[in-house]
Amino acid sequence: MLILLMGSGLSLGLIGVDPLQASQAWKQAVPYPEASSGASAAATAVLNRGGSEECLRGKLSNAIVRLSNSCDAADRFTPVCALATDLAGQESELSFAEMVSTSEILLKMLKHEASR
């Protein structure tokens, strides 16, 4: 059971969670269709400039990590999965121009994959 104590908006800690379980929580995967749909929505938001740059960066980054985790969980080895895994493994954040080009590529790849 995961219990997150909150106080004054700050995380105070985790109770009742194995440390390994807590460190692996970010790896929980959603089903691939849900992850790819989320990645498509995030990429579209970037292209439509549907929010602040930081908000869009977070939305796209989170969607890419979810997509990568979903690919890993489903043992999928597709170009979309390779792109998501590469991007999720980057330590530096993307510039807005890189977010736009990545979003364009991601949408094209997802569309191509859906048409197969």
Backbone as CSV, one residue per row, in Angstrom:
resi,resn,N_x,N_y,N_z,CA_x,CA_y,CA_z,C_x,C_y,C_z
1,MET,0.848,-1.178,0.000,0.000,0.000,0.000,0.886,1.230,0.000
2,LEU,0.624,2.155,-0.874,1.402,3.374,-1.019,0.676,4.514,-0.337
3,ILE,1.350,5.139,0.599,0.760,6.277,1.284,1.756,7.421,1.165
4,LEU,1.314,8.513,0.615,2.156,9.689,0.468,1.627,10.746,1.416
5,LEU,2.453,11.138,2.360,2.057,12.173,3.299,2.338,13.533,2.688
6,MET,1.380,14.406,2.765,1.556,15.744,2.211,1.375,16.761,3.331
7,GLY,2.181,17.763,3.339,2.057,18.837,4.320,2.555,20.119,3.706
8,SER,1.766,21.122,3.716,2.124,22.424,3.143,2.575,22.283,1.692
9,GLY,1.993,21.325,0.978,2.337,21.140,-0.429,3.640,20.406,-0.654
10,LEU,4.307,19.980,0.414,5.583,19.297,0.278,5.418,17.824,0.604
11,SER,6.104,16.995,-0.113,6.073,15.561,0.158,6.898,15.288,1.409
12,LEU,6.289,14.615,2.382,7.009,14.291,3.604,7.602,12.897,3.581
13,GLY,7.062,12.024,2.751,7.660,10.700,2.676,6.675,9.616,2.296
14,LEU,7.204,8.427,2.109,6.421,7.248,1.767,6.416,6.317,2.959
15,ILE,5.258,5.762,3.256,5.128,4.831,4.374,4.584,3.522,3.849
16,GLY,5.141,2.429,4.309,4.621,1.119,3.944,4.990,0.686,2.543
17,VAL,6.060,1.247,1.993,6.479,0.904,0.645,7.919,0.439,0.670
18,ASP,8.154,-0.703,0.113,9.504,-1.223,-0.054,10.306,-0.204,-0.875
19,PRO,11.544,0.140,-0.497,12.330,1.125,-1.244,12.476,0.779,-2.728
20,LEU,12.665,-0.507,-3.052,12.768,-0.897,-4.450,11.453,-0.641,-5.166
21,GLN,10.345,-0.945,-4.519,9.025,-0.714,-5.092,8.836,0.780,-5.371
22,ALA,9.232,1.638,-4.451,9.097,3.076,-4.618,9.952,3.577,-5.772
23,SER,11.182,3.051,-5.898,12.067,3.514,-6.954,11.629,3.025,-8.328
24,GLN,10.832,1.968,-8.370,10.368,1.412,-9.639,8.979,1.915,-10.027
25,ALA,8.338,2.712,-9.170,6.963,3.154,-9.408,6.818,3.901,-10.727
26,TRP,7.830,4.652,-11.127,7.748,5.419,-12.366,7.674,4.519,-13.585
27,LYS,8.062,3.246,-13.433,8.083,2.329,-14.564,6.737,1.665,-14.845
28,GLN,5.726,1.923,-14.030,4.433,1.300,-14.249,3.925,1.672,-15.633
29,ALA,3.514,0.663,-16.363,3.135,0.872,-17.753,1.626,0.835,-17.932
30,VAL,1.158,1.700,-18.806,-0.239,1.665,-19.246,-0.267,0.838,-20.525
31,PRO,-1.433,0.354,-20.935,-1.509,-0.398,-22.196,-1.026,0.464,-23.371
32,TYR,-0.426,-0.204,-24.357,0.155,0.515,-25.488,-0.839,1.452,-26.186
33,PRO,-2.070,1.030,-26.469,-2.995,1.959,-27.138,-3.211,3.252,-26.341
34,GLU,-3.281,3.132,-25.028,-3.445,4.310,-24.176,-2.188,5.187,-24.213
35,ALA,-1.032,4.561,-24.164,0.233,5.307,-24.192,0.438,6.001,-25.532
36,SER,0.129,5.319,-26.628,0.320,5.944,-27.945,-0.686,7.069,-28.159
37,SER,-1.909,6.890,-27.654,-2.912,7.953,-27.747,-2.473,9.174,-26.940
38,GLY,-1.925,8.940,-25.761,-1.425,10.034,-24.934,-0.258,10.757,-25.581
39,ALA,0.621,10.004,-26.225,1.763,10.612,-26.922,1.276,11.449,-28.095
40,SER,0.279,10.947,-28.799,-0.300,11.691,-29.918,-0.944,12.989,-29.436
41,ALA,-1.678,12.918,-28.343,-2.323,14.111,-27.789,-1.289,15.135,-27.336
42,ALA,-0.221,14.678,-26.698,0.824,15.592,-26.235,1.541,16.237,-27.415
43,ALA,1.851,15.447,-28.434,2.517,15.989,-29.620,1.624,17.009,-30.332
44,THR,0.352,16.722,-30.401,-0.597,17.656,-31.025,-0.673,18.949,-30.222
45,ALA,-0.671,18.844,-28.900,-0.690,20.037,-28.050,0.540,20.899,-28.293
46,VAL,1.696,20.256,-28.459,2.923,21.010,-28.746,2.780,21.751,-30.075
47,LEU,2.327,21.046,-31.104,2.202,21.669,-32.418,1.169,22.792,-32.436
48,ASN,0.133,22.656,-31.615,-0.907,23.701,-31.531,-0.563,24.776,-30.513
49,ARG,0.598,24.600,-29.862,1.053,25.521,-28.815,-0.048,25.718,-27.771
50,GLY,-0.580,24.594,-27.310,-1.699,24.590,-26.377,-1.282,24.697,-24.930
51,GLY,-0.498,25.685,-24.598,-0.061,25.890,-23.220,1.300,26.546,-23.181
52,SER,1.787,26.755,-21.968,3.115,27.351,-21.825,4.168,26.335,-22.269
53,GLU,5.341,26.838,-22.577,6.423,25.959,-23.015,6.741,24.908,-21.958
54,GLU,6.799,25.307,-20.701,7.115,24.350,-19.630,6.019,23.304,-19.474
55,CYS,4.779,23.718,-19.576,3.662,22.779,-19.479,3.719,21.773,-20.625
56,LEU,3.959,22.268,-21.825,4.044,21.387,-22.991,5.243,20.455,-22.894
57,ARG,6.356,20.957,-22.384,7.552,20.125,-22.207,7.240,18.975,-21.248
58,GLY,6.592,19.287,-20.158,6.230,18.254,-19.193,5.252,17.249,-19.770
59,LYS,4.255,17.755,-20.486,3.250,16.873,-21.079,3.893,15.923,-22.087
60,LEU,4.746,16.463,-22.957,5.401,15.636,-23.964,6.378,14.660,-23.319
61,SER,7.159,15.128,-22.365,8.132,14.257,-21.690,7.433,13.106,-20.977
62,ASN,6.386,13.406,-20.242,5.647,12.364,-19.533,5.031,11.363,-20.502
63,ALA,4.482,11.851,-21.597,3.869,10.964,-22.591,4.915,10.056,-23.232
64,ILE,6.094,10.581,-23.481,7.163,9.784,-24.085,7.650,8.706,-23.109
65,VAL,7.779,9.055,-21.844,8.188,8.063,-20.837,7.124,6.971,-20.729
66,ARG,5.843,7.365,-20.693,4.765,6.361,-20.634,4.787,5.458,-21.860
67,LEU,5.039,6.042,-23.032,5.106,5.258,-24.256,6.288,4.290,-24.208
68,SER,7.428,4.756,-23.774,8.604,3.899,-23.658,8.345,2.756,-22.671
69,ASN,7.770,3.071,-21.509,7.461,2.042,-20.515,6.468,1.029,-21.060
70,SER,5.487,1.502,-21.801,4.486,0.615,-22.389,5.129,-0.322,-23.407
71,CYS,6.014,0.228,-24.216,6.734,-0.599,-25.194,7.543,-1.678,-24.491
72,ASP,8.249,-1.282,-23.427,9.055,-2.246,-22.669,8.176,-3.343,-22.087
73,ALA,7.073,-2.949,-21.472,6.190,-3.918,-20.826,5.577,-4.894,-21.823
74,ALA,5.325,-4.418,-23.043,4.694,-5.259,-24.063,5.722,-5.930,-24.982
75,ASP,7.014,-5.736,-24.700,8.086,-6.259,-25.558,7.887,-5.863,-27.016
76,ARG,7.523,-4.606,-27.225,7.339,-4.068,-28.579,8.659,-3.473,-29.048
77,PHE,9.030,-3.799,-30.263,10.259,-3.276,-30.858,9.899,-2.673,-32.210
78,THR,9.389,-1.445,-32.179,8.991,-0.741,-33.386,9.780,0.565,-33.469
79,PRO,9.776,1.213,-34.608,10.456,2.516,-34.695,9.914,3.534,-33.687
80,VAL,8.606,3.520,-33.446,8.025,4.437,-32.466,8.595,4.133,-31.076
81,CYS,8.679,2.859,-30.748,9.216,2.465,-29.445,10.693,2.839,-29.322
82,ALA,11.452,2.651,-30.386,12.870,3.020,-30.363,13.027,4.527,-30.139
83,LEU,12.205,5.320,-30.824,12.257,6.771,-30.646,11.907,7.142,-29.211
84,ALA,10.826,6.569,-28.691,10.395,6.882,-27.327,11.468,6.493,-26.318
85,THR,12.069,5.336,-26.494,13.108,4.883,-25.569,14.325,5.790,-25.628
86,ASP,14.726,6.185,-26.835,15.861,7.102,-26.982,15.579,8.438,-26.295
87,LEU,14.382,8.973,-26.539,14.034,10.270,-25.963,13.876,10.193,-24.450
88,ALA,13.290,9.114,-23.965,13.089,8.968,-22.521,14.417,8.848,-21.780
89,GLY,15.445,8.361,-22.460,16.747,8.176,-21.844,17.634,9.416,-21.859
90,GLN,17.187,10.472,-22.514,17.995,11.686,-22.586,17.991,12.418,-21.256
91,GLU,19.130,12.944,-20.903,19.228,13.689,-19.649,18.912,15.157,-19.832
92,SER,19.150,15.712,-21.008,18.882,17.130,-21.226,17.466,17.318,-21.753
93,GLU,16.875,18.459,-21.420,15.529,18.718,-21.903,15.587,19.270,-23.323
94,LEU,14.511,19.030,-24.055,14.434,19.482,-25.432,14.131,20.975,-25.491
95,SER,14.725,21.654,-26.463,14.351,23.040,-26.715,12.952,23.029,-27.326
96,PHE,12.320,24.180,-27.415,10.976,24.196,-27.997,11.028,23.765,-29.468
97,ALA,12.044,24.186,-30.193,12.180,23.776,-31.601,12.332,22.260,-31.709
98,GLU,13.088,21.661,-30.796,13.245,20.202,-30.786,11.929,19.511,-30.410
99,MET,11.166,20.132,-29.517,9.863,19.574,-29.151,8.936,19.552,-30.364
100,VAL,8.967,20.623,-31.150,8.119,20.702,-32.344,8.534,19.637,-33.354
101,SER,9.824,19.539,-33.650,10.266,18.546,-34.638,10.024,17.122,-34.137
102,THR,10.243,16.887,-32.847,9.981,15.566,-32.272,8.493,15.238,-32.371
103,SER,7.653,16.210,-32.098,6.202,15.998,-32.175,5.767,15.666,-33.597
104,GLU,6.318,16.367,-34.559,5.985,16.082,-35.967,6.389,14.656,-36.337
105,ILE,7.602,14.280,-35.964,8.103,12.932,-36.265,7.263,11.877,-35.561
106,LEU,6.991,12.098,-34.287,6.213,11.143,-33.504,4.822,10.932,-34.103
107,LEU,4.155,12.017,-34.479,2.820,11.901,-35.076,2.862,11.144,-36.402
108,LYS,3.865,11.418,-37.223,3.996,10.698,-38.499,4.217,9.205,-38.261
109,MET,5.080,8.895,-37.298,5.379,7.498,-37.010,4.153,6.768,-36.455
110,LEU,3.419,7.429,-35.561,2.224,6.819,-34.988,1.147,6.608,-36.069
111,LYS,1.024,7.594,-36.955,0.039,7.476,-38.048,0.417,6.318,-38.980
112,HIS,1.707,6.230,-39.298,2.181,5.142,-40.166,1.949,3.785,-39.510
113,GLU,2.231,3.711,-38.213,2.044,2.467,-37.480,0.572,2.062,-37.457
114,ALA,-0.314,3.035,-37.298,-1.764,2.750,-37.236,-2.306,2.292,-38.584
115,SER,-1.662,2.716,-39.665,-2.153,2.362,-41.005,-1.675,0.985,-41.455
116,ARG,-0.821,0.363,-40.683,-0.266,-0.946,-41.044,-1.162,-2.064,-40.629
